[in-house]
Amino acid sequence: MTFETTTGGTAPAPAAALAPVAVKDRVVTLDVLRGFAVLGILAMNAAAFAWPFDLMMSPDLAPYLNNGILAPADRTAAWVNDVFFSDKMRSLFSMLFGVSIFLVGGERSDRARGALLQRRLLWLGLIGLIHGLVFWFGDILLLYALSGLIMLLCRSWSAKKLLWVGGGITLFFALCQAGGSIGMAALPPDVAAKFGGSGSNPFGATPESIVQSIAVYKDGLFGNFIANAKGWVFSALFALPIMPFATVPLMMIGLGLYKTGFWAGRAPVWIYGLLMALTAVNLSFLGLYEGQELAVPKAENPSRGLADAMGSFAPLVTLGYASALILLSTRGAAIVTRIFAPVGRMAFTNYLTQTLIMTSLFYMPWGPRWFGEVTPAGLWPIVGAIWVLQLVWSPLWLARFEMGPLEWVWRCLTYGRRVPFRKVAVA
């Protein structure tokens, strides 16, 4: 999920020098942020590996609910996920992907780099198609490939234009979502349900259909393939036509911030401080309102839409998280770089490895098949174990190799030739 990242300025190397980027030329803060995001996105995605697609769309039907309410441990687990992870990691990935579009593709006038970028995105789209259709319906790579093809048309815009357009569209959607959440809560429950409000069931799921979906996933390789493929088709029909309208603006914000020096720590300190302060305010209110929502059946909506309204501003929280990590990694906290940068340099491998591990645990026939059995609280030890695994294996791998194994495959496909893989010993 990562492109090459280079240092300094806003102009990449000339077309004649289309070689993989050396480690010394990378913007380390981008690797740190990407590593943080790829770990966090597992926490956000975990439930979608463990339960069927129709339950993700109708959470009120979860078998582990007791009269519509989560057990205390599950409530805490869901609260942490909803407040600190949900949508924040996707926003961060989208912003960083926008930076990568420029670092690989260069200016629009650079046709050689533009052709390279297009090949890279087309291969990403094919990988995403296989990933979503065969392994896990929640794939985001195909969406990023399509959004990237749109974003490449904007990569030569000035930082000001990128931030105004991308930021304006993102703010517009956030305000619409927040206002819609509050407005929907003011409607009578039966009216709100017709418009997809709290308590609605857009896919017509029932407790029986949830149980049947779980059984199909556990019915060997063919069964889970068919069930996952159906979920992917439904999600793709929604995401691919609609989500680029939200994803491309986030990519614009990311590239605009790169051109200002924000990601490299060159923005004034007060900007990072302001973003962290606004994030703290948002998370405080979101935590309060989300706690109220999780304490009662979802249809009651005790916060009157304020929980969802606070959650609408996830991109702001993303920038607050990024600000804290940038300040730490550029002002002497080397441990932050050591922890997250190796994971970020192998983000593509680590993202797809998460799918391999989670699907093996939950529904692939060679695993224990825990699908439909693990509650929100039970998912956290699994997420934590995978975090530890990736934090350990990433630096060990990179001590011997220039990049992650799937980064290498993707790059070879893009360049149409075998690129160096093993590190060359320095005499």
N, C-alpha and C positions, 0 to 999 in steps of 0.2 A: 504494500500500500504506500510505498514511499518512492519518490523519484530522487535522482541525484540532487544534492544541495551544495551550492558553491558559496564562497565568501565574497564579501566586498562589493560595493556598488550595486548597480542594477543591470549591468550588461554582461551576458555570459560570453564564453569564449567564441571566437569566430568559427564559421562553419567548417573550416579546414581542420579544426581540432576536436572533432566529435569523438572523444575518447571518454571512457568512464572517469568519473570524478574521483580524485585521490582523497584519502581520508583527511589529509592535512588541509584540503580545500573546502571542507564541509563547514556549514554554519552549525556549530555544536548546539546552540539553543534550539534549533529546529529539531534536531535528533532528540533532545531532552523532552520537548513538548510532544513529539510523535510517540516516544516511548511511554510517556504518561498517558496519552490518549489510548494507545492500543491495550494497555492494561485495564484502563477504566472502562473501555467499551465491552470487555468481557463481562464485567459486573452488570452492565446494562442489558446485555444480550442473553445472559444465562438462562432466564426463565423461558425464552423462546427456543432454546435447545431442549428444555426439559418437559415442555408441555405443547400440545398441538396448536396449530395456527388459529383455529376457531376460538380457543380459550383466550388467546392473546387479544382477540377482538371482543370477547364477552367475559371479562374477568370476574363478573358477579357469579359465574357458574363454576368457579374453581371448587373441586371436591374437598379441598382442605379448609374451606370456610365453615364456620359454625354459626348458623343463623345469619349468614352474610358478613361475619366478622372474623378477622384473622386471630389466631392464637397470639399471645404476647410476644413470643420470640419471632414469629413470622411477621408480626406488625413492625417490630423494630427493624428487621431485615428489609422489609419493603420500604419503610420510611427512609432508611439510609440510601437505598437505591434511588428512590424517587426524588429525594432532595439533592443529593450530591452528584449523581451520575446521569440520570435520565436526560437525554438530549444534549447534555453539555459536551460529551465526548464526540458525538457525531458532528456538532458544530465546530469543534476544534479540528477534527480530521478534515472537514470541508475547507476550513480556512487554510490549513497547511497544504492541502491539495492545490489550492489556487496558487500558492507560491511555487509549487513544483511545476505547474504548467509553464511558468515563465522561465524557470531555471533550466528546463529541458528544451523548451521551444524557442527561447530568445524572443527578439522582436519579430513582429509580423513580416518585416522585410527580409528576414533571414529564412529563405525558403528551405535550405538544407535542414536546419533545426526544426522548422515547422513540419517537414515530412517525417522526421524522426519522431516527433511528438505524436503525430497522427498514427504512425505504426504502433507506437507504445500504447496509445489509448485503445486502438483496435484489438491488440492482444489482451489488454486488460479487460475489455468487454467480453471477449471470448472466454477468458478465465472466469470472469464473474458469472457468465451464463452457465458454465459447467458447475461452478461452485453452488449457485442457487438451485439449479434444476436437479442436480444429482445428490448434493450433500445437505444443504440447509437453506430453507426458504428465505431467511433473513439477510441474504447477501446484499452488500452495498456497492460492490465493485462495478457492476454493470451500470448502476446509476451514476457513479463517479466517471466512468468512461464516457457516457452520453453527455453529462454535464461538462466534462472536460473539453469535448468537441465544441461546445458552445463557448466555453471560457477562452479557448485559444483565439477566438476572434477579438477578445477584449484585452489581451495580454500586454499590448503596447499603450494602453491608456495610462494617463498620468495617475500618480497616487491620489491626487485630489478627486479626480473623476471617479476612480474606482471606489473610493470611500464614500463619496456622496451618493452614487448610484446604488452600490451594494448595501451601504448602511441605510439609505432611505427605504429601499425595498424591504430589507430585513426588519426595520422598525415598523413599517406599515403592517407587515404580516403579524408582528408581535402584538401590536395594538389591536388589530382585528381579532386575533385569537383571544386576547385578554378581555376585550369588550364582549365578544361572543360568549365567552365562558360565564361572565357575570350576567349578561342578558338572558342566556339560556336558563340560568338558575332562578331567574325571576318568573319564568313561565310555569304554569301548572304542570305537574309531573307527566300527565298523560299527553299534553301538548309537546313538552320537551322531548319525550321519548320518540315522537314522530319525526323530529328533526335531528335525531342522533344524540340527544342529551343523555344525562345521567340515567342509568337504568335501561337504556335502549339496547337492542340486540340486532345489529344491522345484518348479520349473516344467518339469523334464524337458528342459532345454536340452542341445544337443549342439554340437560344433564346426560341424557341417554346418548346423544350424538358425541358428546365429549368422551364418554366411556368407550364408545365405538371407535373413535379416532385413535385413542390410546391403544386399543387392541390391534388396530390395523398397523400402527407403527411397530408393534412388537411381533408382527407376523412375518418375520424373516426379511431378507434384503429386498425382495420384490414389493412386499407390503409397505415398508417404510419409504421406498423409492416413490411409489405411486402417491402415498399420502403427502410426502414432502413436495413432490412436483405440483400437486393440486394447490398446496399452500403458496408455493412460489408463483404460480400463475395468477392467483388472486392478488397477492401482494404486488406483483409486477404490473398488473393492470391498473393498480392504484398509483404506485410509486413512479413508474417511468414516465407517464404523461404529466404528472403533477409536481413531483418532488424537485425536478430541475429548477422550477420557479423559485424555490427556497434555497436550493443548494448552490446554484450559480452566484447569487448575491453574496453568500458566505465566502465563496471562493474569491470574489472581488474584494471583499474586506480583507481577506488574508493577504492577497497580493498587494493591495494598497498599503497595508501596514508594513509589509516587507520593504516596499520602496521608500517608506519613511524611516526605516531603521528600527522600527518598534521591536521586531522579533529578535534582533541582535542586541537589544539592550541600549540602543542609542536615543531613545525618547527621553524627555525630561522625567526625573524621578516622580514628580508630582502627578504625572499622568498615570503611571503604574499604581501609585498610592490611591488615587481617586477611583480607579477601576476596582481595586481590591476593597475599598470602603463601600462602594455601591454593591459589590458582590456580597459583602457581609450583610448588608441591609436586606437584600433580596433573599438570601438564604435564611435569614432569621425569620422573616415573615412566611416564606415557603415552608420552613420547618414547623412553624406554629400551625399554619392552616392544614398542612398535610397530616399532622398528628391528629387534628380534629376529624379529618376525613376518614382516616384509617381506624378510628375508634368506634365507628358505627357502620351499618350497611351503606354501600356506595350511593344508593338511590336517595338517601336522606340529605346528602350534600350540605352538611352543617356550615361550611365556610361560605356558602352561597356563591360558589364559583371563584372565590379568591385564591384557592390553592392552585387551580388551573391557570388563573390569571398571572400569578407570580411565576409559575413554571413557563409561561410564554416568553420570558426574557432570558432563556437559557444562553443565547450568544453573549449576553453581558457577563454572565457567570463564567463562561468560557474565557473571556478576556481577563477576568479577575484571577482565575487559576493561572493563566499564562503569565500574567504580570508577576505573581509571586514566584513562579519557577524561573522566570527570566532574571529577576533581581537576585535570587539565590545563586543561580548558576553563573552570573556575570560579576558577582561581588564576593567571591572567595569561598562560597560553599561548594567545594569541589565534589563533595559526596553526592550532591544532587545530580551532577553530571555523570559520575561513575555509576549511579544506580540506573538512571533512565536512558542515557544516550545509547548504550549498546542495544537495548531493547528497541529503541527508535530506529537505529540503523538496520535492524532486521524486522521492521514493522510488518512488511508484506508476509514474510515467513511466519512471524508470530501470530498474525491475524488468522491465516489459514490453518496454522497448527492448532489454534484454539478450536476451530471447527472440527478438525480431526479428532482431538481429544474428547470434546464434548459429545459429538455424535457417537464416538466409540463407547462412551460411558452410558449414553441414554438410549440409543436405538439401533446401532449397527449390530448385526448378528454375532460378531466376535466379542462383544462387550457384555457387561452385566445387565444391560437393558433396564435402566432405572427410569425409563420414560414414564411420566405420569405418576411418579411415586415421591419425588423430592419436593418439599415445600420451600418457600422463600428462605427460611432460616437454614435449611439443609444445603442450599446452593452455595452459601458463603464459604464453608470449608473447602469445597471443590474449587471455587474461584481463587481462594487464597493459595491453595496448593499449586494451581497453574501459574499464578503470579510468581511464586517462589521458583518454580521450574524455569520460567522464561527469564527471570532476573539472573539465574545462575548460568543457564546454558548460553545465553546471548554473548556475554563477554568471553566465555570459553571458546565458543565457535569462532568469534572474530579475532581471537589470538592466533588462529591458524589460517583463516580465510579472509579475503577482502570484503566479502559481503555474505548475506544469508543465502542458503541454497536456492530458495525460490526467487529471490532478487536476481541471482545469477541466471536462472532459467529465463526469467522475464527479459533480462537485458540481452541475453544471447538471441532470443526471438526478435527483439527490437532491432538489434544491429545486424541480424542475419549472419552472424558468425560467432564463433566461440571466443569469449572474452576471458582475460586472466581471472583466475579464481583463487588459487593458493597464494599466500603471502610469500614474497621472495625474501630469503634471508639476506640481511645486510652484513657484508664482511667487515 
